[in-house]
Amino acid sequence: MPARSTPGPVRAAGAVVLRRGQVLLVHRPAYDDWSFPKGKLDRGEPSPVAAVREVGEETGVRVRLGVPLSAQSYPNGGRTKVVDYWVGRVVGDPDVSGYLVNDEIDEVCWVGVDKAEKRLSYRRDRATLREALATGKKTRAFVVLRHGQARQRKTWHKDDRKRPLVVGGTVQARAAARVLGAYGVSRIVTSSSARCVDTVAPYAEGSGWPIARQDGLSEEDATPKSVLRIVDEVLHSGEDAVLCTHRPVLPAVYDALGIPPEPHATGELVVVHHRRGRVRALERHLG
């Protein structure tokens, strides 16, 4: 008889939502505990997307993600539960008084950070809170995105700028859109080539934010000077942004950011968390 496979960990995600010296906590009546809003990932759901969704479902508050925090790992019903956490920042109304309590969450409240550590039920959450507070002031996200899988050059005999995505690239573009939403991206900057524009198009269509096409990010026209100018302007725009370009241009992007180059698969996103251009953390997600 073949050996049974060992089930993997239970994956979950959540956020430590901070605002004006307070942190957002929830009470679960089934466990009679106080914790951060979090929950299990849906099938195929990226962890950042799950974190934002769970905060919204458990508190009614819409957030964007800031810097990533250390994941928690602990026993859970004979399996291991792994919870990915981020610092969360409120987007819009922070009021939780209208939240409809239920059997899962029967109380939601903002608690002063000086009192939250005593209210939290678990030592691991208290450690996560201390880590979140140590990250300091809020950051912005600069997402570096390599375009999705495109038609092969050898099969394309027209202007390379117009070379389109293949079906797999379109799927990657839709997946990237979900992740971009989790970081509250409001500025979309891309190479003017079709394969880059089409990679950010699903997010632009869903969010309503316009696409800024830049010849200076294309394979044909990019120079170190043009890339530096574009990156510097986006970094200091005060917005959470995505910059989509090509593999040969990526080293210049990272040079402009002042950090070592990161490898990128097609459709892969590297989220650079920064404060006024100073990089604080990196994370990567496949589209």
N, C-alpha and C positions, 0 to 999 in steps of 0.2 A: 504493500500500500504506500503510495507516495506521501511524503511528509507534508503536513499542512503548513501553509505559509503563515507567518506571524503577521497579524494585522499591524499596519503602521500607526503612527501617533494620531490622535485626534487633533486636527488643526483648527485654530480659532484666531481671532484678531480683535483688537480694541484700541482705545485711545485714552490717554491721560489729558483731558480737556482742561486747559488753563485759561483763566480770564481774570485780570485785575486782582491778583492775590487770592483767587479762589480756584477750586478744582471741582469738577462735576462728578458726583457719586450717585450710585443707584443701590437700592435695597431689594434683595431677592427674598420673598417670603418663604419659599420652599427650603432655603438654607439658612434663613434668618441672618444674612450677612450683608455687609457693605463692601462694595467693590467698584471698579471702574466699568463703564459700559463695554461689553465685549460679547462675542458669540462665535459659533462655528461657521466655517466657510461653507458656502453652497458648492455643489459639484462644479469644478472648473473655474471657480471664482478666485481672482487674485486676492492675496491677503490685504493689500491696501484698500481695495474696493470693499471687502468685507468689513474692515474696520470702520469706514465711513458709514456704511449701511447700518451696522449694528448700533453705532452711536445714535443715528437718526431714529431707528426703531425703538430703542430703549429709553430715549430721553426726549425725542422730538426736536433736538437741536442739530442743525446742519453744521458740519465742520469740514475743514481741509486739514490735511496732514502736514506736520512739520517734521522735525528730525526723528529718525527711528530710535527706539530704545531697545535694550536687551530683551530678548524673548524670555518668557517664563516657561518652565518645563516641570511638570509634577504628575504624580500618579492620579489616575482618574478611572475608577471602575475597572481595574484590571489592565488598563492601557495607560499610555503616557499622553498627557495633554500638552500641546505646545501652543502658546499664545504669543503672537507677534503684537508689539505695541509701538505706538508713535505718540509724540506730543500732538495734541489736537488743538486747533484754533477755530473759534466760532466764526461762521460766515452768516451774517444776518442777525436774527433775533435770538438772544440768549435766554429768553423767558421760558421757564419750565412749568409755570403754574397751570398751564392748560393741558399738560400731558394726562392722557387717560390711563390711570393705573389699571393693572390687570394681575392675573395670577402669577405672571413671571416677574414683573417689576411693580412693586406697590408704593414706591417712594423714589422721587428724583429730586436732588437738591444741589445747590452750589454751597460748598463748605470752604471756609477760610483755610488756607494751606497749613496754618499753625494748628488748627483743630483736626484736620483731615487725617493726619497720621494716627491719632488716637481712635478715630472712628473706623478706619479701615480694619477689616476683620483678619486679614492675613499678613504675615510678616513679608511675604514676597511682594505684596502690593505696596507696603510701606517702603520697601527698597526701590521699587519702580517709581514711586512718587518722588523720592529723594533724587533719583537719577534724572527725572523729568525737570525738576526745579533747578538742577545743576546745569542744564543746557542753556540757561540764561534767556536773553530777550528773543523775541520771535525771529524766525528766519524766513527767507523766501526760497522757492524751488526754481532751479534752472535745469530743465530736463533736456538732456542731449539724446536725440533720437536718430538712429540710422533708419533710412527708409525701408519699407517692407520688401519682400522678395519680388524682383522684377523679371521681366522677360530677358532671356540671355542675349548678350550683345551679338553673338554669332548668328542668331536667328532674326535679328532686327536690322534692316537695311535702310532705315530712314534716319532722320535727325535723332541723335541719341538723347537729346533733351526731352523728346516725346516718348521715349521708351516706357511702356506702361507696367503696372503691377500685374502679376499673375494672380490666380485665384487665392493661392496661399498668402500672397502679400496683402490682398484685400482683407483676409481673415485677420492677419496681424494688425492691420490698420484699425479694425474694429476693436480688437483687444487693447491696443494702445490707447484708444479713446477712453476706455473705462478707467485705465490707470491714471491718465491725465486728469480726469475729473476728480479723482481722490485727492489730488494735490492743488485743486482749485486754480488750475492754469487759466489765465485770462489773456495771455499774449501768445500768438502763434506766429513764429518766424520760420521760414523754410526756404530752401533752395527753390529756384523757379522751375527746375526740371519736374516733369510730370510725375515721376515715381515718388518724389518727395511731397509734392502738393497733394497727391492722392493718398499718401500715408496719413496726413493730418486732416484730410477732408472730413472723415467721419466725426472727429471731435469738433471741428468747426461747425458742422451742420447741427450737431446735437446741442452744442453750447451757445451758438449764436455769435461767438467771437470771430472777428475777421481774420483772414490769412494775409500775412505780409510776405510777399514773394521777393526774394533777394537773389539777383544774379551773382552777387559776391559770395554766395554759398554753394554755387554749382561747381561741378567738376571742371567745366570749361573756363570759368571766369574767377574762381576763388584765388585769392593771394593772401599771404600772411597779413598784409595790411588791411585788406577788406574784411577778413574774418575777425581780426582784432577790433576793428571799428564796430562791427555788428554785435559781437559778444559784449563789448564794453557798454554799448548803449543799452542792450537788454538787461545786463546785470544791474545797472543803476536806474532802471525804469521804475523800480518800486513795485513790480508786478511779478506774479508767479508765471513763468514762461516755459515754452518748449521751443527748441531749435532743432529742425530736422535737416540733415544733410547726408553726405556720401562718405563711404569708408576712406577714400583718399584725403578728404577734407578734415576728418575727425582729429588728426594730430594737431592741426592748427587751432582747432576749437579748444582743445585741452591746454595747448600752450598759452592761448589767450586767457584761459581760466587760471593759469599758473599752477597746474597740477599735472602729474604724469598721465600719459594717454591711457585710456581704458579700452580693452578689446570690446567690439560690438558685433553680435550676430545681427543679421537682417531683422528689422522690426524691434530690436532691443532698446530699452530706455535705461539711461543712467541718470538718476535724480541727484543733482548737486544742490545740497542745502547750504545756503550762504546768508551772511548778514553784511549788507553793503559791500558785496564783492569778496568778502573773506569766507572761504569755504569752511564749513563746520562738519559736514558729514556727506557720505556718498552711499547710495544703494542702487541696485539694478533689478530690472524686471523685464522678462521676455514678453514681447507683444504676441 
